[in-house]
Structures are given as structure tokens and as C-alpha cells.
Amino acid sequence: QAQLVESGGGLVQPGESLRLSCAASGTIDDIRTMGWYRQTPGKQRIWVASISNEGITRYEDSVQTRFTIARDNAGNTVFLQMNSLKPEDTAVYYCNVVTQSQIYWGQGTQVTVSS
């Protein structure tokens, strides 16, 4: 079945930016939403941002003014532009795709924001 492949993570200083990408390796039909979650060791995975099939975007409050979620024209890639990064943004970031019948997860990409 289809897989989601993430890229774009890395080590940056506070205030810098990163763009995460997540591309489907196979066809995924009937996509309802695409989104991003993040998780730190010993903590629950939490929702960060999502974009609906209609293009409606939503964000967790702490990233509302700093992050932007987008998708490509074909709808098989989702991006997360992360600006003004803070140390508390440090986490493994996971993309996900929700369809009519399935939920897909990426493998995770590490984002570290350190002084």
C-alpha cells in the first residue's frame, strides 16, 4: 500500500526556518485531510496543522502565526513551512493523510531548534 515519505528536518537556531515535505509513494484516493503532528520522547503525539480537501487550513494555537501548511496541485504532497522556530518546537514531526477509510502516517523527521 501507499507510503508517506518525509524530508526537510534538521538542526536550526531559534528564529530560523525549515520547510518539511511529505510525499506519497503510491496513489492515495479520496483524501479528506492532510496534516502534521509532532511528538517528543515520553509525550503524546499532538496535532499541529491540517489542510482539507477544499483547501481550508487549521493550526494549533502556538503555531498559528508562524507555520503554514500547503499542498501541491496534484494533492500528493503536503508541506509545512515553519518560521520563527522556537526551542519548544523541537520534536519529531509526522505527516498524515486521512481518507474515507484509512489514516496514513509518515516515518517522522526530526526538527531540533537549539541555541
KEKE-3310 file (N, C-alpha, C; in steps of 0.2 Angstrom, whole numbers, plus 5000, padded with zeros to 4 digits):
npx = (5004:5001:5014:5020:5033:5044:5053:5066:5068:5079:5093:5092:5094:5086:5073:5075:5071:5062:5057:5046:5043:5031:5028:5018:5021:5014:4998:4985:4968:4953:4956:4954:4959:4975:4989:5000:5008:5017:5029:5037:5050:5043:5031:5014:5009:5004:4993:4997:4994:4983:4976:4961:4953:4946:4955:4955:4963:4970:4976:4986:4986:4998:5007:5000:5003:5015:5018:5014:5004:5003:4999:5003:4998:4994:4990:4997:5007:5012:5016:5025:5028:5039:5042:5051:5056:5056:5064:5055:5048:5055:5055:5049:5042:5028:5019:5002:4989:4972:4959:4944:4943:4955:4970:4985:5002:5018:5036:5042:5051:5065:5066:5076:5078:5089:5099)
npy = (4994:5012:5023:5036:5048:5058:5073:5086:5090:5095:5103:5119:5136:5146:5156:5154:5146:5131:5120:5107:5092:5080:5067:5056:5039:5031:5029:5038:5038:5048:5058:5066:5075:5082:5083:5088:5082:5082:5075:5072:5064:5052:5059:5063:5061:5076:5086:5098:5105:5106:5103:5104:5094:5104:5114:5122:5128:5124:5127:5123:5133:5138:5138:5146:5159:5157:5145:5138:5128:5118:5112:5102:5105:5093:5086:5076:5079:5086:5101:5109:5125:5132:5145:5157:5148:5140:5134:5126:5120:5109:5093:5076:5076:5071:5068:5066:5058:5058:5048:5042:5030:5026:5030:5037:5037:5046:5043:5050:5065:5073:5088:5100:5113:5124:5134)
npz = (5000:4999:5004:5015:5013:5022:5023:5026:5039:5052:5060:5068:5073:5085:5079:5066:5050:5043:5030:5029:5020:5013:5004:4995:4991:4983:4975:4983:4986:4988:4997:5012:5022:5025:5035:5049:5063:5079:5090:5106:5116:5127:5127:5122:5105:5096:5087:5074:5062:5049:5032:5023:5010:5002:5004:5016:5030:5046:5062:5076:5091:5096:5085:5076:5070:5064:5057:5041:5032:5017:5000:4986:4968:4963:4974:4981:4989:5004:5013:5026:5031:5042:5052:5062:5072:5088:5103:5109:5099:5095:5090:5084:5069:5061:5046:5040:5032:5029:5023:5016:5022:5028:5038:5035:5040:5040:5041:5051:5054:5061:5070:5077:5087:5093:5104)
capx = (5000:5005:5018:5022:5040:5045:5060:5066:5070:5086:5095:5092:5094:5080:5071:5076:5065:5063:5051:5045:5039:5029:5026:5015:5025:5009:4991:4980:4962:4948:4959:4949:4963:4982:4991:5006:5009:5023:5030:5044:5051:5038:5025:5009:5009:4999:4991:5000:4991:4979:4973:4956:4952:4944:4960:4954:4969:4969:4983:4987:4987:5005:5010:4996:5006:5022:5018:5010:5003:5001:4999:5004:4992:4991:4987:5000:5012:5010:5022:5024:5033:5040:5046:5052:5056:5057:5066:5049:5046:5059:5051:5049:5036:5024:5014:4997:4984:4966:4955:4937:4943:4962:4974:4992:5007:5025:5040:5044:5058:5067:5067:5079:5079:5094:5104)
capy = (5000:5018:5026:5044:5049:5064:5076:5093:5091:5097:5107:5126:5140:5149:5162:5152:5142:5125:5118:5100:5090:5074:5064:5049:5035:5027:5033:5038:5040:5050:5061:5071:5080:5081:5086:5087:5081:5081:5071:5072:5057:5052:5064:5061:5065:5081:5089:5104:5109:5102:5106:5099:5093:5110:5119:5125:5126:5125:5127:5123:5140:5140:5139:5149:5164:5155:5140:5137:5121:5119:5105:5104:5105:5086:5084:5070:5081:5091:5105:5113:5130:5133:5151:5159:5142:5141:5128:5121:5117:5103:5086:5073:5079:5066:5070:5061:5059:5055:5047:5040:5023:5025:5035:5035:5041:5046:5039:5055:5068:5076:5095:5102:5120:5124:5139)
capz = (5000:4999:5010:5015:5014:5024:5022:5027:5046:5053:5066:5067:5078:5086:5074:5059:5047:5040:5027:5029:5014:5014:4998:4994:4986:4979:4974:4989:4984:4992:5003:5016:5025:5026:5041:5053:5071:5082:5097:5109:5120:5133:5127:5117:5098:5096:5081:5073:5057:5044:5027:5020:5003:5000:5005:5022:5034:5053:5066:5084:5093:5097:5079:5071:5067:5062:5052:5035:5028:5010:4997:4979:4964:4962:4980:4983:4993:5009:5016:5032:5032:5049:5053:5068:5076:5095:5106:5111:5093:5094:5091:5078:5065:5057:5042:5040:5027:5031:5018:5018:5025:5031:5040:5034:5043:5038:5046:5055:5053:5067:5070:5083:5087:5099:5104)
cpx = (5004:5008:5019:5029:5041:5052:5060:5068:5077:5087:5096:5092:5088:5079:5072:5070:5067:5056:5051:5041:5037:5025:5023:5019:5020:5003:4987:4974:4958:4951:4954:4953:4970:4984:4998:5005:5016:5023:5037:5044:5046:5032:5020:5010:5003:4999:4994:4996:4988:4977:4967:4957:4950:4949:4959:4960:4967:4975:4982:4989:4994:5009:5006:4999:5013:5023:5013:5010:5000:5001:5000:4998:4989:4988:4991:5006:5010:5016:5020:5030:5033:5045:5046:5052:5059:5060:5060:5046:5050:5055:5052:5042:5034:5019:5008:4992:4978:4961:4948:4938:4950:4965:4981:4997:5014:5029:5043:5051:5059:5069:5070:5080:5083:5098:5111)
cpy = (5006:5020:5033:5044:5056:5066:5083:5095:5093:5101:5114:5130:5144:5155:5160:5148:5136:5124:5110:5098:5082:5072:5057:5045:5031:5032:5032:5041:5043:5053:5066:5077:5077:5085:5085:5086:5081:5078:5071:5066:5058:5056:5061:5065:5069:5084:5096:5108:5104:5106:5101:5099:5100:5116:5123:5123:5128:5124:5126:5130:5142:5141:5143:5155:5163:5150:5140:5131:5122:5112:5107:5103:5098:5083:5078:5072:5087:5094:5108:5118:5132:5139:5153:5154:5144:5134:5123:5118:5110:5097:5082:5074:5073:5069:5064:5063:5055:5054:5044:5034:5022:5031:5033:5040:5041:5043:5044:5059:5073:5084:5097:5110:5122:5131:5137)
cpz = (5000:5005:5009:5017:5016:5023:5024:5034:5046:5060:5064:5073:5079:5081:5067:5056:5044:5036:5026:5023:5016:5007:4998:4989:4982:4979:4981:4986:4990:4998:5006:5019:5025:5031:5044:5060:5073:5089:5099:5114:5126:5133:5121:5110:5098:5089:5080:5068:5052:5038:5024:5012:4999:5000:5011:5027:5041:5056:5073:5086:5094:5091:5074:5067:5064:5057:5047:5032:5021:5006:4989:4975:4963:4968:4983:4988:4998:5012:5022:5032:5039:5050:5060:5073:5083:5097:5107:5105:5091:5095:5084:5075:5060:5052:5042:5035:5029:5025:5020:5022:5029:5033:5039:5038:5040:5043:5051:5053:5059:5066:5077:5082:5094:5098:5105)
residu = (GLN:ALA:GLN:LEU:VAL:GLU:SER:GLY:GLY:GLY:LEU:VAL:GLN:PRO:GLY:GLU:SER:LEU:ARG:LEU:SER:CYS:ALA:ALA:SER:GLY:THR:ILE:ASP:ASP:ILE:ARG:THR:MET:GLY:TRP:TYR:ARG:GLN:THR:PRO:GLY:LYS:GLN:ARG:ILE:TRP:VAL:ALA:SER:ILE:SER:ASN:GLU:GLY:ILE:THR:ARG:TYR:GLU:ASP:SER:VAL:GLN:THR:ARG:PHE:THR:ILE:ALA:ARG:ASP:ASN:ALA:GLY:ASN:THR:VAL:PHE:LEU:GLN:MET:ASN:SER:LEU:LYS:PRO:GLU:ASP:THR:ALA:VAL:TYR:TYR:CYS:ASN:VAL:VAL:THR:GLN:SER:GLN:ILE:TYR:TRP:GLY:GLN:GLY:THR:GLN:VAL:THR:VAL:SER:SER)
# end
